[in-house]
Amino acid sequence: RTRPAIAVGDGEEAAITVATHQDSLAIYQLEIKFLPMRRVCIFLLASAVASAAPAHRASHSGILPRDAKKAFGDGPALVPGQQARAQALRVMRGGAISRNPPPPAGSMSAAACITSLTKNIIGAGMLALPAGMAAGKGTGVLPALAIVLFSGALSTYTFNLVGRCVDATGAVDFRELWSLTVGSSSAWVVDFMILGVAAGATLVYSCFLGDIVASLAGQSLSRTQAILSATAVLTPLCLLPDLSALAPAAYAGVAAVFYSAWFIIKRFLDGSCALGGALASSLPVPPELGQVSSGRVSLGTCVLFNMLSTAFMAHTNGVRFYNELEGRTPAKFSKCVTTGFMLSAAFYGLVMLAGYKTFGAASQGLILNNYATSDNLAKLGRAATGVSILGSYPLLFTSLRDVIISSFKSSPLLSSLGARCSAASSPSWIALSLTTLAAVTATAIATSDVGFVVSLSGSSFGAALIFCVPAIIFLAAAKQDDKASPSLPTSRAEVGAVHGLFAFGVLAAVFGTTVTILETFTDLLS
């Protein structure tokens, strides 16, 4: 596609912008100073550029393409009496958004999209939310529910921003969406974010497995021994070249999440864990309900917000959800996304309040640790969650390993290593897998508070992926868009609001990370 744009008067500089659609958008701006000449010369020159540009590839040397040089000729020949001034500059923005051919039509119904998105959002991370309410001096019921709703609403909006940008670009994955809007040279940012999210998720799951296995084993295994035992089981699963056999684990994971939520709510309603309750004497830590209030807000509230950033983090899958939606349009996608996120917010609110109002300030990073080891329903919940994590862990680990290999391949210094690690089951691939798994395991052993991991992951990578990255992509696309015929309709007010959203994301990341660290390693917030 070529869009030569000419606006020139006799004796003025001609700005010729040619956009070529190759693997990624390449825009070249050539500034050529002319002596007075007829406008037909300008037209012929633009035609020559337009015909030459498609042959040029993105891997340019910063000078005019060879064929374009032939069309232009030497400067003095083009413009008698004066040397022509020509410089080709690659720029990241032009007169229209770079767009790929549309992906194949989606086949996922709206109901299936809502169900799949809700399952994608809700996970074992919800089991840390009661500890988020208990952080610092605690967060009251009303502010906590307001924060859940606020975080869910912001996540809904930014998820929709991703869908709108996918509609405008035709991107098929998150990295390509960044490349088409912001630029391929900085696409490593997306790899880094996904690396952080995947590493954080695998670390949280390793911590969860250690706590669950140790609890199920009673006093026979320490937490470190439980983590090492779980890693021994996970190692052959993480070395499987084909994970299709683990597909049923996804359904087990959904069942485990809903069972855990039902169990936590049931124990709150039946009062068996309250003082004087049937199970109160066998609890590992007695409830501390003096902190529970209706309206308290403290610095610890930031920890809860950070955890919710992790809990609502599904944005890297936004491209896939949009492309797979049947009869996809931004409006239809928005309805599905809003429904899915609000259902997830309601689910989170119920589990969070039930767990916190049962144990108060004693709520642990994995709320299942608060229940008695003799509680049969708790045993079943721990076992179900453990089986779910064992099935989901290899999938998360594969994402982590894949992004590490991708980062190696894109690095000039490590590209050869990346190529060797790309072959599944090769010695390099196995060595990378074992090294990565060992690093995650060692970090899990050294991390005693899983709530800290969930909160830190949310305050750093969660805030970036939910608030900052979608805002950057949208603003870059809006700046490129053809104002005469926009493919990403927006308004000046929305652009200003998205700038504010980006600033909020940066502030939330910095402030939230600081509060999380102070809450965990100091007594300042107490």
Beta strands, then each sheet from edge to edge (+ up, - down):
strand 1: 13-21
strand 2: 25-33
strand 3: 88-91
sheet 1: 1+ 2- 3+
end
